[in-house]
Amino acid sequence: MSETDKVHDLTPQEVAKGLVEGRYLLIDVREPNETAAEAYPEGTTAPLSHFDPATLPEPNGKTVVFACRSGKRSVTASLAAQAAGKPYNHHLAGGMIGWKAAGLPTKIGG
């Protein structure tokens, strides 16, 4: 099994729907300068440069979905969380680039 088999891709549309329905906790692993410029409307932040799976918010029954700019750092975060024993194996495929391409809303300031 390759590393990418351990992380499940979700489309921007799937993530947006899951957020509206309260099924997903979106964790944005981009850096503060990136989230300050443009952020996911329902996201919480955990920059990859200081990433510690132990300090992630409690999902309270929701599925954790990692997100970044293009979908690379979110896979890294998911694998790091799994290595720390967390069952967090979903990410937003395409990241912010895909989110915006799908016409989904963003906000200023993470």
Secondary structure, DSSP 8 states (H G I E B T S, - for coil): --GGGGSEEE-HHHHHHHHHTT-EEEEE-S-HHHHHHSB-TTEEE--GGG--GGGS---TT-EEEEE-SSSHHHHHHHHHHHHTT----EEETTHHHHHHHTT---BS--
